[in-house]
């Protein structure tokens, strides 16, 4: 079966697919050469795997060398959850990332979310960046679609529980022994913890911002956005004024970009309105090519800020369009909204936007409006089909450290060719 994010689409394309596998009885992931091939006559090909009956679990696509997703039956998903939650180091780090990525994307595409959520429990023991990069994408999507849910706070608590060991070990301060990817890893962990209300994270970030204000000693680049955002989310107008002043006096384009992306985090209503007005004011102190960042950063900052930015765009698109440089400016704004809008109320506001400004939209902007509508429709479908399952799992399990343990084998492989369409 060809994997498509949009299940309403179909395809008759077929490929020769290389397949390899590893069994629990011999967990050697080093040899990634094909052990078999699935011909274009797919969808159903039985593959004989010697020793499968004696294995507690198996994994297809060693080190994720093939470009396809792998779906298993319930017994093997449960067995993978068990081994990950007990001895995850037995599984190659690339396959740990693959399992997280496949499980959540397959769930989003109509398979069972319980498998993905049970597997994700092991992340409390995961120290490597690569699986966390996969989890970051999965949790970022759930963060958006669960925002209005009555159990959103349980999702936040669950992610905080999973990231707690890494938050303790990585913290805010880099060291001379940090690997290159540690900065990215730290960003993921700090972003979740400060955004989801870890009091220590929020207080530390605010203290670091206050220290920067008084000492002018620059923060490490990988924590600047988190520190600035956390300080601004508290609503302190002085913090906004300070960072706005830093932007106005900076001559470093990278620093300017970091500051513009952080300033949208303010929860102070007056400062937020002032900031968004910099997009349309004739006397704006932000360069035309950078003005779209003002709205993009506000949209991405928080659900409340996103709602305010949406209203601003609906009301002022005719003023925004000529004051951001090039077609990419407005499409970047619309695309940022597309990633965040999920409800029928949002759909109604998009209709208002279209009705008010339909005669000035460019072809690219119309395409972005179409993408927004498609994504909202997909989110509404997701809520109708999967929200109850995810909510129930969070209610029943978010503080439960138990994991499903089974010992079984499977005799049939389902391969899903992963062709991403956006």
N, C-alpha and C positions, 0 to 999 in steps of 0.2 A: 504494500500500500504506500503510495506517495504521501509524505507528510506535508501538509499545508496548514499554516496557521489559521487561515480562513477556510472553514470546513465547507462553505458553500461553493468553493471552487473545485474543479475536477481536472484531472490530467491523465492522458494516456501514455505519457512518456515512460520508457523502460530503459534500464541499464543492466550491464553485467556488474554485479556487486561483489567485491571481495569480502570474505567473512573469515574471521578467526575468533578463537574463544579461549577462555581459561577456566579451569575447574578448581573447586575448593581443595581437591585432593592433590593438586599440583599448581599452586598459585604463582606461576612464573609468567610475568608479563613482558619479558624481554624480547622474545621473538614475535615480531608483528607481521610477518609474512602471511599471505592468505593460506588458510587451511581448507578452504572450499570456496565455491562461487555460486551465487544465485543468478541464474540466467534471466533474460528479459521475459521469460514465460511466467514470471511472478504474477499473481499474488500468493501462490501456495507452493512451497517447496519444502519437503522434509529433508533434514540434514542429519546424518548419522554421526553422533558424537561419542566416540569410544569412552567408556568409563563414566558416562553421565549418571547412570543409576546409582553409583557409589558416591556421588557428589552431593553435598548439602546445598551448594549454590554454584552458579556459573555466571560468567560475564562474557558478552559478545562485544567484539571491537576493541581489542587490546590497545591501550594508550590512545584510544579514539583516533586511530589512524584512518579509518574510513569516514566518509562524509554522509553519515546517516544516523538516525535515531534507533534505539533498541527498546522495544516493549517486551515485558515478560508477563507470565501469568502470576496470579496472586501468591502462589507458593514461593516463587523465586524472589518476587519483590519483598516478601516478608523475610526470606532468608538473607537477602542483601541488607535489609534494615537491621537484622540481628547481628551480622558480622560487623557492620559499620559501627553499631552501638557498643560492640565489645572489643574488637581488635581491628579497627579501621586501617591500621598500617599494613595489614595483609594485602590490601587492594592498592594498586598503583595510584598515585596522586591524580594522574590525568583521568583515570577511570572513576575515581571518587567524584571529580568534577563532572564527568560525563553522566554519572548516575543522577546527581542532583539536577543537572540541566535537562536531561531526558525526562526524568520523573515529573518535574514541574511543567515542562512544555507539553508533554503528553496529557497531563491532567487538564491543562488549560484548553487542550484540543478535544476533550471529551472523555478521557480516561479517568481513573479514580484518584481524587485528591488525597485520600487517606494514605495511599502508598507514598506519595511525595512528602507529606507532612510527617509520617512516621520515620522515613529515612532521614529527614532534615534534623531530627533530634540528635543525631550523632555529631552535629556541628559544634556542640558544646565542647567536644574533645579535639576538634580540628584546628591545627595551628598553621597549616599551609595556606598561602594566598590563593592558589588556583581554585580549589573548591569554593572558597569564600567569594571569589569573583562570580562564579556561577550562582551561588546563593544570593548574592547581592542583587543580581538581575531578577531572580525569582521573587525575592522579598520586595523589591521596588515595585513590581507589578501588583503584588498583593496589597501593598501600602496604598496604592491608588484606588483599587476596586473595593477595598474594605473601609475607606475613609469614613463613609457615612454609616457604617454598620454599628449596631449596638454593642458589638464585642470588639470593636477596633482597639480598645484599651487592652484587651487580652492578647491581641496580635502584637501590640507594642511590648507588653510584658514578656511574651514568649521570645521575641527577638532579643530583648535585653538579657534574658536568661541565657540564650545561646551565645551571646557575645561577651558575657561577663568575664570568663577567663582571659580572653584576648584583650579586653579593656584593661584588665589588671596588668597584663604582661607588656602590652604595647604602650599604653598611656599616651601622653602628649609629647614626650621628649624623645627625640631620636638619639641614637648612639653611634659611635664610630664603627661598630660591628654590624650595623643594619645592612641588610641586602637591598639591592635596587628596588625590589617590589615591596619592601616593607612600608615605604611611604604610601603606596596605594592601599595596602592592607590596613594601615593605621587610619587612612581617610575613611574607608568603609566602616570601621568599628566606631570611630569617633562620631561620624555622621549619624549613624543609627542611635548611639547612646545620647548624644546631645539633643537630637530631634525628638526622640521618644521619651525624654524626661528623666534620664539618669541624673539625679540631683548632683552627684559628685562631678559629673562631666560638665553640667551647666555651670556650676559654681566655679570650677577650675577654669573654664573658658572665660568667664566673666572676670575672674581675678587676673588672668593673663592679659586680657584686653585693657584692664585698668593699669596694669604694670606697663604695658606698651604706651599708654597715654601719658604716664608720668615719667618714664625713663627714656622713651623713644628708641629702645632697643628692639630691633626688628625680630619678629617671630619667624620660625622655620616655615618655609614656603608651603610644606604639606599640611600644616595645621592652620594657616591663616584664615581660610574661608570658614572653617568650623568655628574658630575662636571669634571671628568677627560676627558671624551669623548668630551665635549663641548670645553674644553681648547685645545684639540688636533685637533679638526675639523678646528680650525682657522689656522692651518698650522705652528704654532710657533715651530721651531726646539728646542728651549730651553725648552719648556714644555715637549716635547717628551724625551729629554735627561734627564730631571729631573726625570720623572716618570720611565724611564728605569733604572736610578740609584737607585730609590726606590725599584724596583723589584730586582735588583742584591744584594742589602744589606738586603732585608727582609728575615726573617726566619719563618714568619708566613704563612702557606700554604693558608689560606683564603685570606690574603692580596695579596699574589702572584697571586692567581686566579683572583681577582678583577683587578689587574694591567695588567695582560696579556689580559684580556677581554677588557680593556680600550685602550691599546696601539694600537690595530688595528684600532682605530678611526682616527689616524693621516691622514691629507690630504697633508702632506709634502711628495712629491714624493720620495726624497732621503731617508727619515726616514722610509717610508713605505717599500721601497725595502730592506733596512737594516733589518727591522723587519721580513719580509717574508723570507729573507735569513737565519735567525736564525733556520729555519726548516731544512735546508739542509747543513748548514756549519758543517764541521767536528769539528770545535772549538766552536760550539754553546754553549752559556751560559744558555740555557734553557734545563731542563731535558727532556729526550725522552718522558716520559709519558705526558708531558705538551705541547709538540710542536704543536700538532694538534690545540690547542687553538689559536695559532698565526694566522693561516689561517681562522679558524672559526670566530674569532673576526673581522678580516679584511673583510670577506664576509658579516657579519651582520652589519657592520658599516655604509655603505652608498652605493648607486648604483655605484659610481665611484670606490670605494675600492673593491666592489664585482667584477667589471670587471677586475681590476688589479689582483685580487686573482685568478680569473678564468684563465687568461692568464698564470699566474705563475704555476698553477696546470697542465695545458695542456703541458707546456714546460718542467716541472720538476718532473712529477709524479714518474718517475723511480728513482729519487733521494729522493723524499719524502717518498716513501714506506718503505725503510729500515731504515729510521731515525726517524720514529714515533713509539712509543712502542705499539706492539700488533695490531691485525686486527681492533680494534675499532678506532684507530687513523685515518686511512685513510677513513674508512666508515663514521666517524663523519664529516670529511672534505667534502666528497661527499654528505652526507645528508644535510649539511648546504647549499651547492650549489643547491641541489634539491629544497629547500624551496625558492630560490631566482631567479632561471632562468625561464624566461617566453617567450622569443621571438624566432623567427626562427634563428636569428643570434646566439643566445645561443645554439640552437640545432646543428647548424653547428660546433660550437666549441666543443661540446660534441662528435660529430663524429670525430673531430680531435684528441681529447683525446683518444677515443677508438682505432682509427687506429694506433696511435703512440705506445700505451702501451697495446694492447689487449693480448699480449702473457705473460704478467706478472700479470694480474689481478687475484686476488683470487675470489673464488665463492661469498664471501660477497661483494667484490668490484663490481663484475659484476651485482649483484642484485641491488646495489646502482645506478649503471649506468642505469639499466633498470628503476628504480624509477625516476631518473632524466628525462629520456625521456618521461615517462608517465605524469609527472607533467608539463613538457613543453607543451605536447600535450593538457593537460587539460587547461592550461593557454591560449593557442591559441584558443581553443574552447570557453573559457570564453570571450575572446576579440571579437570573431566573433559574439557571441550571445548576450552579455550583455553590452559591452563597450559603445555602442551608447546610451543605456538607462541611464547608470550611468553618462556619460558625459553630456547628455541633462539635467538631473536633477540638476547636479552641476551648470551648466551654468544658469539655470532658477531660482534656489532656494537657492544657498548657502548663500546668504545674506538676504534672505526673512524669517522673523520670523513667518510668517503666517502658520497656520496648517489647515489641512482639518478637517472640523467639520461636522459630519453627525449624524443623529439619525435614526437608523434602527434596524431591527432584522433579524436573520438568523434562518433557520429551519433545517439545515443539518450540521452534523459534519463530518469532515474528519480528521482521526487520521493517523499519519504517524509514524510507528514504527521506532525508531532511532537506527539503527545498524551501528556504524561507522566502515568504512573500510579504512585503510590508505595504 
